[in-house]
Amino acid sequence: MDPEFSRLISEAADIAASGRWATLNVRIEDLCKAPGTGNEWWVGLFACLCSQIFREYLDLKNAYESPRDGDSSHLAWRARNLLELSIWSTYCMQNQDNARRFFEDAGRDERDIFDAFLKWGTTTAQPADWLDPLAEAKRDLSERASRLESIDSLEGRFLDVRDAAKDCGLLAHFSLEFKMLSKFAHPTSMQILAQPDQKREALQRDSFFSQGCLFFTGAFNALETALRDGPGPKGMPVAKS
């Protein structure tokens, strides 16, 4: 394996081997028990980001170690997921406003699904008994967001990960990696027409696995640093090492 690939893989593995992974989990558990007044949403967001990057990394690692289930397309897809998670982790840990924007976008994502179904239903002249429950569910979503999470409005477009990357000063890096990984994660014409080549496949697997490890490490470092030093909402009980 290429020495640089090995280095990236080792750095990711060391997060667990050194105890940093376990320590972060303990700190999250402590925060969840006592998030502090008004900090529940932030602690929940933080915990979910951590859980997601851990799960994606383990899935990437398992796929790489199980060649039967870990072809290059699968690894490219997992690596791309970790790329996006590294951007979201960096973006959300920059300041409270960014974190809140991402938190509220969960409702906008759900609203966007309702809008898509309503648009299709209207275009295809679906009956009222099909459309009305969707419209009611959309209204209920907005009411719950306002009542339970103090979200004034779910209207407007959710923030695209590309825009978050730009805000973090990582747009050029993100655009290159996202483009490259997407070419292999989807059944593109290049993928469909490529002739079998075991050597090329092995190189791709090593490359995608190491890239995913790089993104996992970046995401973990952003979350670990924020939990130790801030930033966080005012009054957040930041865990110190």
Secondary structure, DSSP 8 states (H G I E B T S, - for coil): --HHHHHHHHHHHHHHHTTHHHHHHHHHHHHHH---TT-HHHHHHHHHHHHHHHHHHHHHHHHHH-TTT--HHHHHHHHHHHHHHHHHHHHHTT-HHHHHHHHHHHHHHHHHHHHHHHHHHHHTT--HHHHHHHHHHHHHHHHHHHHHH------S----HHHHHHHTT-HHHHHHHHHHHHHHHS--HHHHH----HHHHHHHHHHHHHHHHHHHHHHHHHHHHHHHH---STT------
